[in-house]
Amino acid sequence: MGEPHLKDKLVRFIDFKDDGFEVKKHLGLVETERAKDRRSYMLDCWRDKITDAPSEFMVRTQIEDTDEWIHSFYYYNDGIPTEQDFMNSIADYLTFGTVK
């Protein structure tokens, strides 16, 4: 099928769910004005023109053939939650416990 890459090569995993397209009722997938910029940003990251992309967008790591091959496996959310995030989580737990 191909030649394996070197074990110390960095592989890029990109989460491109915010690609600038939206699903519109009766139209399906529609390109927004942001799509061109999002695509350009992704390609600049891929081509190493942007090397400091946030990890929620791109993770660069070494992998083996037995490793997971998805962004979410390597992404570590190191952002500090806000007080509102905390309150929303507590509300979710309280609501979940009362539903029968």
C-alpha contacts under 8 A as a table, 3 or more apart, distances in Angstrom:
res1	aa1	res2	aa2	distance
5	H	9	K	6.86
6	L	9	K	5.40
7	K	62	Q	6.95
7	K	63	I	7.19
7	K	64	E	7.09
8	D	62	Q	6.03
9	K	61	T	7.99
9	K	62	Q	6.01
10	L	60	R	5.74
10	L	61	T	4.94
10	L	62	Q	4.85
10	L	63	I	7.69
11	V	60	R	5.37
11	V	61	T	5.35
11	V	62	Q	5.89
11	V	63	I	7.06
12	R	46	W	7.40
12	R	58	M	6.53
12	R	59	V	5.70
12	R	60	R	4.53
12	R	61	T	6.71
13	F	58	M	5.51
13	F	59	V	5.21
13	F	60	R	6.40
13	F	69	W	7.75
13	F	70	I	6.55
13	F	71	H	4.89
14	I	57	F	5.64
14	I	58	M	4.41
14	I	59	V	6.61
14	I	71	H	6.00
15	D	18	D	7.95
15	D	56	E	7.08
15	D	57	F	5.08
15	D	58	M	6.35
15	D	71	H	6.09
15	D	72	S	7.97
16	F	19	D	5.59
16	F	42	M	7.87
16	F	57	F	6.99
18	D	21	F	7.57
18	D	38	R	7.70
19	D	34	R	7.92
19	D	35	A	5.87
19	D	38	R	5.73
19	D	39	R	6.83
20	G	31	E	6.33
20	G	32	T	5.57
20	G	33	E	7.23
20	G	34	R	4.92
20	G	35	A	3.80
20	G	36	K	7.52
20	G	38	R	6.24
21	F	29	L	6.38
21	F	30	V	5.47
21	F	31	E	4.49
21	F	32	T	5.56
21	F	34	R	7.92
21	F	35	A	6.18
22	E	28	G	7.98
22	E	29	L	5.56
22	E	30	V	5.31
22	E	31	E	6.53
22	E	32	T	6.98
23	V	27	L	7.42
23	V	28	G	5.08
23	V	29	L	4.41
23	V	30	V	6.02
24	K	27	L	5.29
24	K	28	G	5.17
24	K	29	L	6.31
24	K	30	V	6.61
25	K	28	G	6.29
27	L	30	V	7.15
31	E	34	R	7.92
31	E	35	A	6.09
32	T	35	A	5.58
33	E	36	K	6.92
34	R	37	D	5.43
34	R	38	R	6.13
35	A	38	R	5.11
35	A	39	R	6.07
36	K	39	R	5.20
36	K	40	S	6.14
37	D	40	S	5.05
37	D	41	Y	6.08
38	R	41	Y	5.09
38	R	42	M	6.19
39	R	42	M	5.16
39	R	43	L	6.24
40	S	43	L	5.19
40	S	44	D	6.11
41	Y	44	D	5.10
41	Y	45	C	6.25
42	M	45	C	5.16
42	M	46	W	6.18
43	L	46	W	4.86
43	L	47	R	6.05
44	D	47	R	5.15
44	D	48	D	6.15
44	D	49	K	4.94
44	D	50	I	5.67
45	C	48	D	5.11
45	C	49	K	5.84
45	C	50	I	4.72
45	C	51	T	6.38
45	C	53	A	6.94
45	C	58	M	7.99
46	W	49	K	7.63
46	W	50	I	7.96
47	R	50	I	7.67
48	D	51	T	5.58
50	I	53	A	6.47
53	A	57	F	6.67
53	A	58	M	6.24
54	P	57	F	5.54
54	P	58	M	6.33
55	S	58	M	4.93
55	S	59	V	5.23
55	S	75	Y	6.22
55	S	76	Y	7.42
55	S	77	N	7.95
56	E	59	V	7.50
56	E	75	Y	6.28
56	E	76	Y	7.75
56	E	77	N	7.21
58	M	71	H	7.44
59	V	71	H	6.86
59	V	74	Y	6.73
59	V	75	Y	6.50
61	T	74	Y	7.95
63	I	67	D	6.08
64	E	67	D	5.36
68	E	73	F	6.60
69	W	73	F	7.62
70	I	73	F	5.76
70	I	74	Y	7.44
71	H	74	Y	5.62
71	H	75	Y	6.08
72	S	75	Y	5.05
81	P	84	Q	7.96
81	P	85	D	5.74
81	P	86	F	6.82
82	T	85	D	5.06
82	T	86	F	6.48
83	E	86	F	5.07
83	E	87	M	6.24
84	Q	87	M	5.00
84	Q	88	N	6.05
85	D	88	N	5.13
85	D	89	S	6.25
86	F	89	S	5.15
86	F	90	I	6.30
87	M	90	I	5.13
87	M	91	A	6.13
88	N	91	A	5.04
88	N	92	D	6.14
89	S	92	D	5.02
89	S	93	Y	6.34
90	I	93	Y	5.17
90	I	94	L	6.18
91	A	94	L	5.10
91	A	95	T	5.98
92	D	95	T	5.17
92	D	96	F	6.00
93	Y	96	F	5.13
93	Y	97	G	6.25
94	L	97	G	5.33
94	L	98	T	6.62
95	T	98	T	5.38
95	T	99	V	6.53
96	F	99	V	5.59
